[in-house]
Amino acid sequence: MINNEGVLVMGIHYDYKSTRGDKAMKKEAKRKARIEQRRAKKLHNNPKESKEDVMHDIDKPITLEDLTNPDKD
């Protein structure tokens, strides 16, 4: 290729086919990272699923305090 000054300029020319594999791998890695980030965020924001549900003692009557303050031990 000859530029405006008449000097022969050589350069590396990439076409779509030569970079297609690299682009596909980068895109797949980015997609997997995004999925893992969402999964970690979902587990971090949802501690209710990991906590065990405690049942009310069936021998005791349910009081107003039990209904209004269920976190009371």
Secondary structure as GFF3:
##gff-version 3
##sequence-region A 1 73
A	DSSP	alpha_helix	16	45	.	.	.	ID=ss1
A	DSSP	alpha_helix	64	68	.	.	.	ID=ss2
###
